[in-house]
């Protein structure tokens, strides 16, 4: 009797409830290995040969034969994972915590030149920190268990400002901390308001392209605002052009409306040309 026939015989000896359980496990089991084994048995029951199942990319031919022999010899219990008989895990909970602590830093903290981690490098560092040497496959399982994802780090640079500019920033902070009861400090800047919506990537069905309604001819409005460094109060004005008139209107509003009782108003701003033109 060929192997496929033996599998079919054992399948027919199962109760209907056991057959439904195996069918459900082949579709929705959280264990990918168990899902694969159930699919192999169902494929053999439906008449597929081991070569056909292996050609479909589910697993290798040798694995199909191993699963089939275990099913014929032990029935449904033969599909269960036997890893619980392997004894205690080599990697303890404290070792896993040490791995997470290593991942929180950079490989450069451990005197390596590369700035990012590889699984091989994690294996090496974990062995140095805990004395436990694991395989790359085990390291992959540990990372997956703790939902550690493989992403692209964000490159950053050090502060490019010269020392004089950094000192000016510190002077601004000292100025704000030392304001008197009748003094005010505000941060001032301008912004452009576009009526055309900003169009970014969107999810679309195959063969379709979404449309976004726009006003046609783009129109702009310009705002100048001053943010109180202490209270967060925002004073703003609107204009049709971003020029010195817009800046002067904002100053007039600060002096006559927002802070008319202040002894001195300190305005912190950039070197935009409208701030010092005639």
Protein Blocks (a to p, Z undefined) as FASTA:
>chain_A
ZZklmmmmmmmmpcfklmmmmmmmmmmpcblklmmmmmmmmmmmnopafklmmmnomacf
klmmmmmmmmmmnommlmpcfklmnopafbdfklmmmmmmmmmmcfklnopabfbdcfkl
mmmmmmmmnopacdfklmmmmmmmnopacdddddddddfbdfklmmmmmmmmmmmmmpcf
kbccdddddddddfbdcdddddddehiacddddehiacdddddddddfklopacddddfb
dcfklmmmmmmmmmmmmmmmbfbdcddddfbfklmgZZ
